[in-house]
Amino acid sequence: MIVFSDFDNTLYPHSDEHEFLRNLEAIKKFRKRGNLFCLATGRNQASLGRAWADYSNYLDYIIFDNGAVCVNRQGEAVFQETIPLDIAKTITDRITKKFGNEVEFVVYYDNKEWPEPDQDATKVRCWTTSVEIAERVVEEISTMFGETLCSFIARDVRPSNVAWMKNQEYYCAFVDTMSAKAGKYNAIRRLCEKFPNERVITVGDDTNDLAMIKNYDGYAMHNSVPEVLENVNPTHVVDSVSELLVNIDWNHKDGI
């Protein structure tokens, strides 16, 4: 059995450190029984490491940057999908010119965060001062590049630890843009080709988790956004990752 979990507000409940520790203990027991536990996160490696320093001790595979990067527990690349440098520059230049101080960019490559593109990027993040502007940014990117890229909006979020961003308190949403070949679902599908006979379970809470939840045996956190809760059976809503792992491991042993 393989479980793919989102990180923020799923495996990692920001307001409850004890719950996070309970989740980690459940992962240990789950993996000790021969199962695989993997992370599928929008974060990159540097960002994840700031929140969870010893993550590699608990994970078999890690999907970073909303499916653009996959590594094994040794940190070795399994695969990667990038946005070409010229396209990344076009996005940052045109969006900044159109929206000015209402947006700020963070570009991801080499497992780090940068203020502007200097090489092919795994992800381009555009922070915005309102959800309305985020929606317009998605429209602009779609108009420019059509189906070659994919974007999603995260709401009610704040930047942190981004040194070059001024007035961070003004930003309340972001748009993440990746190659259309990326995405958590695409990354999971690609990785699971290595494990064709394993049961695959996914759990998350936000719109970037929706495809992996709908296309696999998906579960949602009780505090998920409405779009996610609308797409799962009420019996597949859980309060924590530890609850999920205990339930599915017990059912698996009973042959359910």
MARTI-75752 format. One record per residue (C-alpha): residue in one letter; x, y, z. Coordinates in steps of 0.25 Angstrom, whole numbers, plus 5000, padded with zeros to 4 digits. Layout:
// residues N
AXYZ/...
***
This chain:
// residues 256
M500050005000/I500550144997/V499950275003/F500250414997/S499950525006/D499950675005/F500750755015/D500250885019/N498850875027/T498850725024/L500150645030/Y500550775036/P499450855044/H500050985046/S499351015059/D499550875066/E500950825068/H500550705076/E499650665065/F500850675055/L501650585065/R500450485065/N500450475050/L501950455050/E501850335060/A500750275051/I501650285039/K502650205046/K501750095050/F501150095036/R502450085029/K502949975038/R501849885033/G502449895019/N501550005014/L502150135007/F501850275011/C502050395001/L501850545002/A501250624990/T501450764994/G501450904987/R502650944995/N504050924990/Q505250854997/A505750975004/S504351025009/L504050885014/G505350875021/R505050995029/A503750945034/W504150795036/A505650775037/D505750625037/Y504650595027/S505550495019/N505450395031/Y503950385029/L503750375014/D503950285003/Y503850384992/I503550534992/I502850614981/F503150754982/D502650884974/N501350834972/G501850714964/A502950774956/V504050704964/C504050564970/V505250504979/N505450384987/R505850385001/Q507250394998/G506950524991/E507250464977/A506450524966/V505450424960/F504850524950/Q504650674948/E503850764939/T504150904937/I503751034931/P504751084920/L505451214924/D504951294913/I503451264917/A503751284932/K504351424928/T503151454920/I502251424932/T502951504942/D503151624932/R501751634927/I501051614940/T501951714947/K501751814936/K500151794937/F499951784952/G501151864958/N501251864973/E500051774974/V500951654971/E502251594975/F502951474969/V503751354975/V504351264965/Y504851124968/Y505951044963/D507150974969/N506250934981/K506351084985/E505551214984/W505951334975/P505451474972/E505451454957/P505751344947/D507151314943/Q506951174937/D505851074935/A504951074947/T504150964953/K503051064958/V502751214957/R501951274969/C501251404968/W500851464981/T499651564980/T498951664989/S497551604986/V496851474981/E496251564970/I497651594965/A498151454966/E496951414957/R497351514947/V498751464947/V498251324944/E497551374932/E498751454927/I499651324928/S498551244921/T498351344910/M499851354908/F500251204908/G498951124908/E499050974912/T500550974912/L500551024927/C499650994938/S499251094950/F498451094963/I498151194973/A498351184988/R497551274997/D497651325011/V499151305011/R500351395015/P501851395010/S502851365021/N504451355020/V504451425007/A505651525009/W505451614997/M503851634999/K503551765005/N502151785012/Q501851645012/E500651665021/Y499951725008/Y499951595001/C498851495004/A498851394992/F499751334981/V499751274968/D500651154966/T500951124951/M501650994946/S501850914934/A500550844929/K501350714931/A501450744945/G500350744956/K500250654968/Y499350554960/N500250544948/A501450524958/I500750414966/R500350344953/R501750344948/L502350294961/C501350184963/E501750124950/K502850064958/F501849994967/P500749944958/N500049854968/E500049944980/R498750004986/V498950164985/I498350254995/T498350404994/V497950515005/G497950665004/D497150795006/D497350894995/T496950904980/N498350864976/D498050724983/L496750704976/A497250634964/M498050534972/I496850514981/K495850494970/N496750394962/Y497250304973/D496650254986/G496550394991/Y496250455005/A496050595010/M496350665023/H495150715030/N495650865028/S495850845013/V495350955004/P493850934999/E494350884985/V495050774991/L493950735001/E492950734990/N493750624982/V493950514993/N492950425000/P492750475014/T493350345019/H494650385013/V494750515022/V495750505033/D496250595044/S497750555043/V498750475035/S498950385048/E497450345047/L497550315033/L498750225034/V498150145046/N496850125039/I497350085025/D498449995031/W497449925040/N496549905028/H497649855020/K498049745030/D496549705030/G496549695015/I495549805013/
***
